[in-house]
Amino acid sequence: MDLRAFVASAAACALLVLTGCATKPQLPVSMNSTTLSAKGTRIGVAMTALPKVDTSFPGAGCLLCIATASMANSSLTAYTKTLNHEDLPKLKQAVADLIRKRGAEPVVIAEDLKLDAFSDRPASAEGNFARKDYSPMLKKYGIDKLLLIDIRELGFERTYSAYVPTSDAKAVLRGSAALIDLKTHALEWYQPLAIVRASDGAWDEPPKFPGLSNAYFQVIELSKDEVLKPLKP
C-alpha cells in the first residue's frame, strides 16, 4: 500500500473513533435448506469488483508511523503486487452451478456491482435486512433474489502499535456473501468472510515469501469454501 493510501486509511480510522460507528455489524444468517429449491425462482449471482491485492498495517496511525511501517515492509509490498486473484473471478459461476443443482434458476450478472450506486435503506431497516436498496435489480434482470459476494480486502496484514510491529504478517481476506429477497430486502443468508492465515514457517523470506504465499492461497480456498458449502445440495 502506498503512502497516500495509508494516510487516507488513517484518516478514516480517526474519523470512526471520533464519530463512532453508525451501524451495528451484521450478524450471520443461516441458509434455509429450502431457499434455493423453489422451482421458477430466479436468483441473480453478482460480485463487486475484486480489490487490489495489497498490504495493510493496522495500528500504524500517525504519518511517521505509516511511513516507518511502509519502509520496513517494502519488500513484502513489492511481492504482493505480483499476486493475482487466483480462482476468485470464477466464484460466480461456481455459485450459479450449485443454485441450478438445488432447483432454482441462476442468472449470472456479468457486471461488477458498485454498491455506492445503490441508495441506503433507512436506519429502521437494520436487523436481518440489506442495508442497501437493491430493488432496481429486480426489474433490470428479472430476478427474485440477489446473491451478492463482496470481497473488500485481500492480501497481507501486519499489525502495529505506532512504530512497533505487534504481529508477523498474515494473509487476509475480508468481505461477505449474502442472499437478498428483492421484494422485502430480507437477508435469507448472510456469511461474513474474515479469514486470517499465518505462515506455517518463517514468514519474512523475501523475495518470494514462500510461507506467506502458501497462506495466501489457503485464505482464497477457505473463503471459497465458506461461500460454496452452504449452497451445496
C-alpha positions in Angstrom: 0.0 0.0 0.0 1.5 3.4 -0.9 1.8 6.3 1.5 -1.2 8.2 0.2 -3.4 5.2 0.7 -2.1 4.8 4.2 -2.9 8.4 5.0 -6.4 8.0 3.7 -6.8 4.9 5.8 -5.5 6.5 8.9 -7.8 9.5 8.5 -10.8 7.2 8.0 -9.9 5.3 11.2 -9.6 8.6 13.1 -13.0 9.7 11.9 -14.6 6.5 13.1 -13.0 6.9 16.5 -14.3 10.5 16.8 -17.8 9.9 15.4 -18.5 6.3 16.4 -19.9 3.5 14.2 -23.2 4.4 12.7 -24.5 0.9 12.2 -24.0 -2.4 14.0 -22.2 -5.2 12.3 -24.5 -7.6 10.5 -24.5 -11.0 12.3 -24.5 -14.3 10.3 -27.8 -15.6 8.9 -28.0 -19.3 8.3 -29.2 -20.6 4.9 -32.7 -22.1 4.9 -32.5 -25.5 3.4 -35.5 -24.8 1.1 -34.4 -21.3 0.0 -32.6 -22.5 -3.2 -35.1 -25.3 -4.0 -38.1 -23.3 -5.2 -38.7 -24.0 -8.9 -39.0 -20.9 -11.0 -37.2 -18.7 -8.6 -34.6 -16.6 -10.4 -31.5 -15.8 -8.4 -29.1 -13.2 -9.7 -25.4 -14.0 -8.8 -23.2 -10.9 -8.6 -19.9 -9.8 -7.2 -18.4 -6.4 -6.5 -15.0 -5.6 -8.2 -12.2 -7.6 -6.6 -9.9 -5.4 -4.6 -6.2 -4.9 -5.4 -4.0 -7.4 -3.7 -2.2 -5.3 -1.1 -0.6 -4.9 2.3 -2.0 -3.1 5.3 -0.6 -2.2 8.7 -3.4 -1.5 11.2 -2.3 0.4 14.3 0.4 2.4 12.5 -1.8 5.5 12.8 0.4 8.6 12.6 2.0 9.8 9.4 5.5 8.9 10.6 4.3 5.5 11.9 2.8 4.8 8.5 6.0 5.7 6.7 8.0 3.6 9.0 5.8 0.5 8.6 5.7 1.0 4.8 9.5 1.2 4.6 10.0 -1.8 6.9 7.7 -4.0 4.8 8.6 -2.6 1.3 9.8 -6.0 0.0 6.6 -7.7 1.1 4.5 -4.9 -0.6 6.5 -5.3 -3.8 6.0 -9.0 -3.8 2.2 -8.6 -3.0 1.8 -6.6 -6.2 2.8 -9.6 -8.2 0.0 -11.8 -6.9 -3.3 -12.3 -8.7 -6.8 -13.2 -7.6 -6.4 -16.9 -8.5 -9.8 -18.6 -8.9 -11.9 -15.9 -7.3 -13.2 -14.5 -10.6 -14.8 -17.9 -11.3 -16.7 -17.9 -8.0 -19.9 -16.5 -9.6 -20.1 -19.4 -12.0 -19.4 -22.0 -9.3 -22.2 -20.4 -7.2 -24.6 -20.5 -10.2 -23.9 -24.1 -10.9 -24.8 -25.1 -7.3 -28.0 -23.0 -7.4 -29.0 -24.8 -10.6 -28.4 -28.2 -8.9 -30.6 -27.1 -6.0 -33.6 -26.3 -8.3 -33.7 -22.5 -8.6 -32.7 -20.7 -11.8 -29.4 -18.7 -11.6 -28.8 -15.6 -13.5 -25.1 -14.7 -13.7 -24.6 -10.9 -13.7 -21.5 -10.1 -15.7 -21.0 -6.5 -14.4 -19.2 -5.8 -11.2 -21.8 -4.3 -8.8 -20.9 -0.8 -7.4 -22.5 -0.7 -4.0 -22.3 3.1 -3.9 -24.7 3.2 -6.9 -27.5 1.9 -4.7 -29.2 4.1 -2.2 -29.1 3.4 1.5 -32.1 2.0 3.2 -33.5 3.7 6.4 -31.8 3.0 9.7 -35.0 1.3 10.8 -34.2 -1.4 8.3 -31.3 -2.6 10.5 -31.5 -6.2 11.6 -31.6 -9.1 9.2 -32.2 -6.9 6.2 -30.0 -5.5 3.4 -28.6 -2.0 4.2 -28.8 -1.0 0.5 -31.8 -0.8 -1.8 -31.3 -3.4 -4.5 -34.8 -3.3 -5.9 -33.6 -1.8 -9.2 -32.0 -5.3 -9.9 -35.5 -6.9 -9.8 -36.6 -5.1 -13.0 -33.2 -4.8 -14.7 -32.5 -8.6 -14.6 -36.0 -10.0 -13.9 -34.7 -11.7 -10.8 -36.4 -12.5 -7.5 -33.4 -12.7 -5.2 -29.8 -11.5 -5.3 -26.8 -13.5 -4.2 -24.1 -10.9 -3.7 -20.4 -11.6 -3.0 -18.5 -8.6 -1.7 -14.8 -9.1 -1.2 -13.3 -5.9 0.3 -9.8 -6.8 1.4 -7.2 -9.3 0.1 -3.5 -9.6 0.7 -1.3 -9.4 3.8 -1.8 -7.6 7.1 0.8 -6.8 9.9 -0.5 -5.1 13.0 1.4 -2.2 14.6 1.4 -0.2 17.8 2.6 3.2 16.4 6.1 2.4 15.1 6.4 -1.1 16.6 5.1 -4.3 14.9 2.9 -6.4 17.2 2.5 -9.4 14.9 4.0 -11.2 12.0 2.5 -10.6 8.6 -0.5 -12.8 7.8 -2.6 -13.5 4.7 -6.1 -12.0 5.0 -9.4 -12.0 3.0 -12.4 -10.0 4.3 -15.8 -9.4 2.9 -19.3 -11.1 2.9 -21.7 -13.2 0.9 -25.5 -12.6 1.1 -28.8 -13.8 -0.4 -31.3 -11.0 -0.5 -35.0 -11.1 -1.2 -35.5 -8.2 -3.6 -39.1 -7.6 -2.7 -38.6 -7.4 1.1 -34.8 -6.9 1.3 -34.8 -9.6 4.0 -31.4 -11.4 4.3 -32.1 -15.1 3.6 -28.4 -15.8 4.1 -25.5 -13.8 5.3 -22.0 -15.1 5.7 -19.2 -12.7 6.9 -15.8 -13.5 5.5 -12.9 -12.8 7.8 -10.2 -15.2 7.1 -6.7 -14.7 8.5 -3.9 -17.3 8.0 -0.4 -17.2 9.3 2.6 -18.7 7.6 3.3 -22.3 8.7 7.0 -21.5 9.0 9.1 -18.3 8.8 7.1 -15.5 7.1 9.9 -13.0 6.3 11.6 -14.7 3.4 12.0 -12.3 0.6 11.8 -12.0 -2.3 9.2 -14.8 -2.9 7.9 -15.2 0.7 7.0 -18.9 0.3 5.3 -19.3 3.7 3.1 -16.3 3.2 2.4 -17.3 -0.4 1.0 -20.6 0.8 -1.1 -18.8 3.4 -2.4 -16.5 0.7 -3.6 -19.5 -1.4 -5.2 -21.0 1.7 -7.3 -17.9 2.5 -8.6 -17.9 -1.0 -9.6 -21.6 -0.8 -11.1 -21.2 2.6 -13.2 -18.2 1.5 -14.5 -20.1 -1.5 -15.4 -23.0 0.8 -17.3 -20.6 3.2 -19.3 -19.3 0.2 -20.0 -22.6 -1.6 -20.6 -25.0 1.3 -24.0 -23.6 2.4 -25.2 -23.8 -1.2 -24.4 -27.4 -1.8 -27.2 -30.0 -2.0 
